Amino acid sequence: MMPLQVELQRSVKATKDEAMTVEQAAELLKVPPEYIHTLVARSDDLKMIGNTIIAKRDKTNIWLVGACVAFIFCAISVLPNLIGG
């Protein structure tokens, strides 16, 4: 049997908008709506905004992606010109 916070997390992430109201979650898990706040607090991947449960997005560091693109650009276009003459 899966813990309720994991089941809630999977249910929220399975929705189209990755969001669910407290009432929907309570109905889905068959628990009182007051208990949903506790389940969200136990989960690292969920957060509450008002009466809505939202799945946290994975953050990609844009600076790291930019540095990789710049390095690849230099490796392909600049370095062969410097080495070859």
Residue pairs with C-beta under 8 A, 6 or more apart in sequence:
4 29
4 31
4 39
5 39
5 40
5 42
5 43
5 46
6 43
7 29
8 25
8 28
8 29
8 36
8 39
8 40
8 43
8 46
8 53
9 43
9 45
9 46
9 55
11 20
11 25
11 28
11 29
12 18
12 19
12 20
12 25
12 46
12 53
12 54
12 55
13 45
13 55
18 54
18 55
19 52
19 53
19 54
19 55
20 28
20 52
20 53
21 51
21 52
21 53
22 33
22 36
22 37
22 51
22 52
22 53
23 33
23 51
25 33
25 36
25 39
25 53
26 32
26 33
26 35
26 36
29 36
29 39
31 39
36 53
37 48
40 46
40 47
40 48
40 53
44 56
45 55
45 56
46 53
46 54
46 55
46 56
47 53
47 54
47 56
48 54
